[in-house]
Amino acid sequence: MIRKPIASGRKLAPSRRSALRGALASVGGLALAGCDRLSNNAAFVDVLKSAQQLSHSAQRLVAGRKAMAQEFTQADVAAHFRANGTLVPADADYQTLMRGHFAAWKLQVDGLVEKPAAFTLAELRAMPSRTQITRHDCVEGWSTIGKWKGVQLSHVLAQVKPLPNAKYVVFRCADSMDDPSANADSRYYESVDLDDAYHVQTVLAYELNDQPLPVNNGAPLRVRIERQLGYKHAKYLMRLELVERFDQIRDGQGGYWEDNGYEWYAGI
């Protein structure tokens, strides 16, 4: 369904967005760089962290767990939705799936669940869908409005029945951030708590602007976590893992960019 624009209800959003834009201004020309260059700039990371210190507990206190991100109308949709991060994964397994038009792709959902499962794209498309027009806010300083269609993550979780000790959903992706032939695992990953996982606007999107999701934007499936910044919206999804804690995954911060200095909760 397409909803009419609503107020976001998030009292901290304007000041937070201003703080982030101020952080970007403080690093000058890096505002036009990719996230990899930004993460290597200590001034940017320090200011970004300071802007985010109150975001998790304060925003939840003020706005509540069910607060909605603003939604827009069809007239607001950008003619071209800018891509962020990886544009085409170089990993051999993804390249094979892409050449086969993702016919062999499945989303594995496991971890702390009663019924681990693997869903084809056709199976996800057959589930109840949600359509929403929202704004993507990137830490690089740009925003774009797009129309997304997908299945709510809450519906997928209902199929696998999370165990009582599950606290987070870890999104595991197909794109290596370093040389995919290296031994070390550098594939993109992210995580959210169950508040965001069950939020009505958190969807596993397979369409963008009424078309199948393009490769540059995360085909065949990406997550939309509309109340958080763009680096949380993991692309090229391969697996969802429910966990009780994430401090033993990779560098222990809950996501690729978090392991490189960003805050885990990136609310806007």
N, C-alpha and C positions, 0 to 999 in steps of 0.2 A: 504494500500500500504506500501511497505518497501522502505525507502529512503536510499540513500547512505550517508556515514558519511559526515557531514558538519561542518564547523567551528562554534563554538558557538557564536562568535561575542560579547561576554560579556567580556569586557576588565577587569572588576574587579574580574572575577571569580577566577583566580589563587591566587591572594593575599588574597581573602576572604577565599578560601578553606584552605590556609596555616594558616590563623589566627584561623580558627576553630580547625584545627589540633593542633595548638599550645595551644589552650585553653584546649583541651583534655589532652595534655601532662602535663599541669600544675596541673591536678588533679590525675595524676598517675594511680593507679590501678582501679579507677572508670571508665576508658575507656572500661573496659570489663563488666560494669554493665548495667542494663536496664535504660531506660529513667527516671523511677521513682526515682532511686537512684541518677542519675545525677542531677535531678531537686532539690534535697535536699541539694546539695553541693553549698554553696554560692559563692565560688571561681569560680566554673564552670559557674554558671549563670551570674556572673558579667563580666567575660571575654567574654562569648558568646555574651552578650549584647553589649560590647564595639566593638566586631568584626562586629556587625550588624548595628551600628548606621548610617552608610552611605548607607546601602544597598538599601533602597527603592528609595529615590529621586535620589541618585547618579547613581544607575544602570539604572534607567529609563532614566536619562539624557544622559548617555553615550551609552547605548545599544538600547534604544527605546522599545516601547511596543510590537513590533513584533519580537524582537530578539529571535532566536531559541536556545534551548538547544542542545548540541551535540547528534547526532545519530550515531549508530554503525552498524556493519555488523553481519550477522548470526554467523560468526566465533567467535565473541566477547561474545556471550551469555554464561552466567555462567551455568554450568551443574545443579547447585542447586541455586535457588534464595532465599537468606536468608530472613526470616520473621522478621518483626519488630513489637514492641508493643504487643497487645493482640494476642494470638494464637488461642484460641477458646472462644468466648463469653459465659459466664455462664448464661446470661439472659434467662429466661424461654421462652419468645417469640421467640428469635433467635434459641434456641434449638429446638423448635417445627418446625420452618421453615427449619432448617437443616435436621431434621429427614424426612421431606417431600421433600427433595431434592430441596427446594426453589420454589416448584410449586405454592405455595400460596403467595410468596413474590411479593411486588409491590414497586416501587419507587415513593413516593409522591413528587410532585413539586408544591409548593404553595407560599404564601406570597404576595409580590407586583407584581402580574401577572394578566393578563386579563383572562387567561383560565387555572385555576388550573387543574392538571391532575395527574393520577397515571398510571405508565407504568409497565407492566410485563417484566420479563427477555426476553421472546420471542419477545415482541414488541421492546425492545431496540436492540436486535440482528437483527431485521428486518430493522433497520435504517441503513443509510450509515455508514460504519465503517472506522476506521483508524488503521493501524498497525505501530508501531514505536519501535525501539530498543534503549533504553536509559539507563543511569546509575542512580541508586538510591543512594543518598548520605545521610547517617544518621549522626546525631549529636554524636552518640556513636563512630564515627571514622572509620566506614567501608563503603564500596561501593560495589554494585553488579550491573551487567548489565543484563537486562531482556528484553524480547520481549512481548510487550503489544498489545492487540487488544480490541477496544471498540468503542463507539460512542462519537463523539466530544460533549463536553458540550454545545458548541454554537448551535448545531443542536437541542438538547433537549430544550434549552431556546427558540429557535425559535418556538417551538410547543406551548409554554405557553405564549409567548409575555410579557416580563417584562414591567412594568409600568415605566414612565419617572423618577420617584423618586427612583427606585431601584438602589442601589449602590454596594451591596455585595451579594454573594451567601454563605449561611451558610449550611455546610454539617452536617447532624445529623445522628448519627451512632447507631448501635445496642449494642455496648459493654460498659457496665458499668465499670468504672475504680476503683470503690469501691464496697462494698458488694451490689449486685443488689437488695437485699431484703430491703435495707435501704430506708427511705422515700425521702432523698435528691437525686436530679438528678445528677448523676456523669457520664452519658454517654458521650462518646467521641464526640467532635464536632470540627469543623474547619471552616474557612471562607477565601474567597479571594475576591478581588475587580473585577469589570467587565473586566478590562484589562486582568487579568489572566483567568477569566471565558471564555472569547471569544478567547483566544489564540489557535492557530491551534493545539498545542501539548497537550492541556488540554482535556483529555478523561476520560470517565467513562468506566473503563476496566472490561471486563467479561472474558478475556482469558489472561493467562500468559504462554509464551513458547509453544504456539499452543495447550494448554489444557485448559479446563474450570478452572477458577480461583480457586485455592485451598482455603480451609477454613483458613489455617494459614496465607494466603496472602490477605484475605479480602472478601471471597465469600459471596454473589454472585456478588458483585459490589464494586469497590473502585475507587477513583479518582486519576488520575495521573496529577500532576502539576509540569511538568518537570523542570521548572526553579527555583524550591524551594526545600528546604531540606525535608527529609523524613517524619517529623512529620506533614507536611501539607497535605500528601497524604492519606486522611482519608479512612479507611477500613469499611466494613460492612455497607454500605450506606443504609439508610432507608428513608431519606427525604432530599430534597433540599428546602431551604426557602430563598426567595429573600427579602432583608431588606434594609432600608435606612441607618440604623446605628446598631451597635452591642453592644453599651456600656450598654444597659439594659439587655443583655443576660448573665445569670450566673454572673461571676465576671467582665464582661465588657471588656475583652481584645481580644475577637474574636476567642478563641480556648481553648481547655483543657490545653495544655501545656503553652499557653500564660498566662492563668490565674494563672499558677504556675511559672511565671517568664521569660518565653522565649519571644523573639521578635515576633510580629505579621507577619512582612514581613521577610521571611527566604530565600531570593534569594541567588543563588550560581553562 
